[in-house]
Amino acid sequence: MAMGVARRRAVSRRARRGGRGRGPVAEINVTPLVDVALVLLIIFMVAAPLLTTGVPLQLPETSADALPTPEEAPLTVQIDAEGVVYIQDEPIPPGNLSARLTAIAQERGEDQVYLRADASLDYGRVMSVMGALKDGGFRSVSLVTDPLPAEDRP
């Protein structure tokens, strides 16, 4: 009778462990990994729009290196210290800027324009030209700055 009780106890222990004498389960639980990945995805989706600004600031000098120039001459809009607007090297009368930019956008078919503005200009003047660029059909405006001298770089 003692043998029967011991045998029943061994069988019930095996049944509790999953039957047939299997040992511990050696599988990787991927649920926590998926949870962490989804949380990181949400964090990056929320943080990414905060890292890009809608309107970049016009800085007179920066320590950034110059971008490589494309093969074709890019469209450049310039504003001198008096507030006169130039497209490439041609001065534009104050009331004709939006119409001229619309015609150029239809002609060129590209969305990239470089804006060069004098550092002494009023912020509002630069923003009014950027608004005219947007109204003209340009969605990608790059503000051009001069590099800092090597001795002034951080």
Legacy VTK file of the C-alpha trace (Angstrom):
# vtk DataFile Version 3.0
C-alpha trace
ASCII
DATASET POLYDATA
POINTS 154 float
0.000 0.000 0.000
2.867 2.363 0.674
4.040 1.862 -2.910
0.649 2.839 -4.302
0.531 6.108 -2.342
4.080 7.063 -3.433
3.220 6.263 -7.051
0.061 8.397 -6.927
2.038 11.326 -5.465
4.642 11.088 -8.255
1.922 10.993 -10.897
0.133 14.006 -9.398
3.436 15.991 -9.296
4.034 15.217 -12.981
0.494 16.240 -13.824
1.000 19.560 -12.065
4.219 20.225 -14.040
2.547 19.685 -17.370
2.545 15.910 -17.510
4.980 13.369 -18.840
7.802 14.676 -16.688
8.619 17.822 -18.655
10.953 20.314 -16.998
10.714 24.085 -16.961
9.537 25.818 -20.134
12.502 27.395 -21.982
10.527 29.613 -24.390
11.051 33.352 -24.702
8.056 35.449 -23.751
7.803 38.146 -26.455
4.859 40.003 -24.923
7.039 42.378 -22.843
9.236 43.003 -25.888
6.214 43.949 -28.003
4.902 46.175 -25.196
8.200 48.064 -24.967
8.421 48.399 -28.760
4.907 49.860 -28.973
5.581 52.323 -26.148
8.789 53.482 -27.873
6.922 53.826 -31.163
4.296 56.033 -29.528
6.971 58.152 -27.839
8.789 58.729 -31.135
5.535 59.483 -32.964
4.713 62.167 -30.392
8.259 63.573 -30.161
9.078 63.710 -33.908
6.798 66.663 -34.751
8.233 68.582 -31.807
11.774 68.233 -33.198
10.940 70.006 -36.461
9.857 73.616 -36.471
7.260 74.974 -38.853
9.279 78.111 -39.589
13.048 77.970 -39.144
14.753 80.961 -37.578
16.967 83.184 -39.688
20.406 83.139 -38.048
23.084 85.509 -39.304
25.947 83.085 -38.549
26.083 79.406 -37.627
28.720 76.773 -37.044
26.999 74.342 -39.433
28.771 73.266 -42.570
27.395 74.248 -45.964
25.085 71.875 -47.833
26.336 70.449 -51.122
25.027 72.416 -54.084
22.886 70.671 -56.696
23.794 70.592 -60.394
21.062 73.077 -61.384
21.169 76.571 -59.898
18.588 76.675 -57.080
15.919 79.357 -56.909
17.168 82.041 -54.540
15.091 84.844 -53.043
17.114 87.617 -51.403
16.119 90.540 -49.196
18.671 93.341 -48.788
19.041 95.669 -45.786
16.485 98.137 -47.224
13.883 95.391 -47.650
14.067 95.135 -51.452
13.268 91.602 -52.621
15.284 89.958 -55.405
14.542 86.705 -57.222
17.956 85.448 -58.270
19.510 88.901 -59.069
16.376 90.623 -60.401
14.657 93.180 -58.119
10.911 92.604 -57.759
8.410 95.456 -57.227
6.625 95.156 -53.859
3.157 94.258 -55.195
4.308 91.677 -57.763
6.112 89.187 -55.516
3.303 86.611 -55.070
2.309 86.636 -58.742
5.925 86.294 -59.865
6.553 83.414 -57.440
3.423 81.606 -58.634
4.603 81.876 -62.245
8.069 80.600 -61.319
6.626 77.673 -59.331
4.533 76.594 -62.329
7.513 77.006 -64.652
10.118 75.179 -62.578
7.884 72.513 -61.087
10.056 72.178 -57.980
9.290 73.004 -54.398
12.745 74.034 -53.056
13.754 77.686 -52.628
16.616 79.330 -50.712
15.881 82.529 -48.791
18.764 84.884 -48.047
17.964 87.825 -45.792
20.115 90.548 -44.274
20.670 90.076 -40.532
19.537 93.654 -39.796
16.039 93.088 -41.234
12.881 93.106 -39.179
11.513 89.630 -38.432
8.132 90.644 -39.847
9.633 91.542 -43.220
11.272 88.134 -43.558
8.028 86.419 -42.530
6.001 88.387 -45.091
8.337 87.152 -47.850
8.033 83.598 -46.509
4.252 83.968 -46.652
4.509 85.103 -50.271
6.677 82.040 -50.996
4.018 79.783 -49.506
1.262 81.534 -51.447
3.360 81.164 -54.597
3.434 77.376 -54.184
6.791 76.796 -52.508
6.576 74.459 -49.504
10.274 73.893 -48.798
12.079 77.102 -47.837
15.689 76.949 -46.640
17.129 79.952 -44.850
20.730 80.609 -45.849
23.260 81.762 -43.243
26.957 82.556 -43.211
29.265 80.191 -41.308
30.913 81.365 -38.113
34.644 81.977 -38.301
36.670 78.994 -37.050
37.901 80.867 -33.957
34.309 81.702 -32.870
32.922 78.153 -33.164
32.021 76.396 -29.917
LINES 1 155
154 0 1 2 3 4 5 6 7 8 9 10 11 12 13 14 15 16 17 18 19 20 21 22 23 24 25 26 27 28 29 30 31 32 33 34 35 36 37 38 39 40 41 42 43 44 45 46 47 48 49 50 51 52 53 54 55 56 57 58 59 60 61 62 63 64 65 66 67 68 69 70 71 72 73 74 75 76 77 78 79 80 81 82 83 84 85 86 87 88 89 90 91 92 93 94 95 96 97 98 99 100 101 102 103 104 105 106 107 108 109 110 111 112 113 114 115 116 117 118 119 120 121 122 123 124 125 126 127 128 129 130 131 132 133 134 135 136 137 138 139 140 141 142 143 144 145 146 147 148 149 150 151 152 153
